[in-house]
Amino acid sequence: SSLYRNYVLWLLLLVYVVNFLDRQVINILAPDIKRDLNLSNTEVGLLSGFAFGIVYTILGFPLARAADKYNRSWIISGCLAAWSGFTAVCGLAQNFVQLAAARAGVGIGEAGCTPTSHALIADYSPKEKRASALAFYAMGTPIGSLLGLAIGGYLVEAFNWRIAFMVAAAPGLLLAVICLFTLREPRDMFAAEAKRPLP
């Protein structure tokens, strides 16, 4: 139904917002992390770029292939839980290696978000509305980036960078549960419809 299709678009938008929130929050926290863990500028650069980016780039293709074959609702839920969990783990890191490993974990989860979401949007949206649906989904980039910087900045001032990571992780873990139980795989719906006997 159009109502459920709109629900899916809003849900995937929220997932993408959280994607960029968790991706960008480290940028506003970097000065406090650098001071607390006694990191060099090179290490800070690796944390905010390379440690995340290399894993994200390498795993994007195999996770997209998985979305072609398997239940995309499960993939979205699993990836969302993974990157949110690793975002929380960032707040527990005691040194550069631990934080770099946690950031790589964020990259692993986030690599499955966009290709899987695009595939779901393509299946749920009529051909004449796919471009606008994808544009709607893409709003998650600026919204998530803005929230990541704003929320991270507030939390690091009110508490500390570790709490900021923990709070940033919470919405994603909640959304992962919501996706698991409410986001339906269109291929399963089409198969059930095909098996239904003709009147």
C-alpha angles and dihedrals in degrees: 000000000000090000093057091043089056089048090054092050092051092045093051090046090055090048090053092047089055089046092061094036091059091041096051103035092084091064094065092041095049098096092053093043091050092051096043097047095033094237129173123237088253092055092049089051091051091050095051095041125008101035090055101030101052093054092042091053097045096047098042094085100047091045089050089052089051089053088056092057111027141048106296094198089062092045093052092047094047095046092047092050090047098052093041091049092050090048088058090047088057087068090058097051117123100187145013096273094052093047092046090051091050091049089050087053089054088053092051092056097041093051089073097050107078102039092046093046092048090052092051093047091050091053096044098044127072113243093253092055102041096095093053091044091053090046089052090051091048090062085080090078099065094032093051093044091050093047092046092056096039098045093040091051093050095046096047089053095044097041125348141285093271093058089046091059091047094051092045089055097052100076092051094052090051092047091050090061092046091050092048093055103032108028108089126203107241092210090061090049092050091049092051090049091051092053093051110109118247116252 
